[in-house]
């Protein structure tokens, strides 16, 4: 099963980019992993609805047919780390070829995109920057694989 991350814009903070890349590399020891970056739209308050639509459409185009798409959403389901590991194990067992984790832009995503994904996931009730959410998500997915493989990282 391939893990793909789809997010809006490049990670500008070099420290966060380095840490995110480290966890992506670690995930790569367990499965194929890649990142699709959707171009961030220029911020213009008058056109926020247009920006949300454009970014959401670009995200949707990055999701191949048949992929299992998970959207990070503050209103989504919260998992414990073992629950996330179980969720990933279930996707492996049900034959999912590609598991995609989506982090939208700073304005959010369209209602249509929210309704089109298979799962909505909340990392926390706390508000995280989108860049910080990338590293937290990557770390938790790495942690899930260490749980599944009985490695001591998660203890």
Secondary structure, DSSP 8 states (H G I E B T S, - for coil): -EEEEEEES----HHHHHHHHHHHHHHTTTS-EEEEEE------GGGHHHHHHHHHHHHHHTS-TT-EEEEEEEEEEE--HHHHHHHHHHHHHTT-SEEEEEE-BTTB--HHHHHHSSEEEES-SS---HHHHHHHHHHHHHHHHHHHTT-GGG-
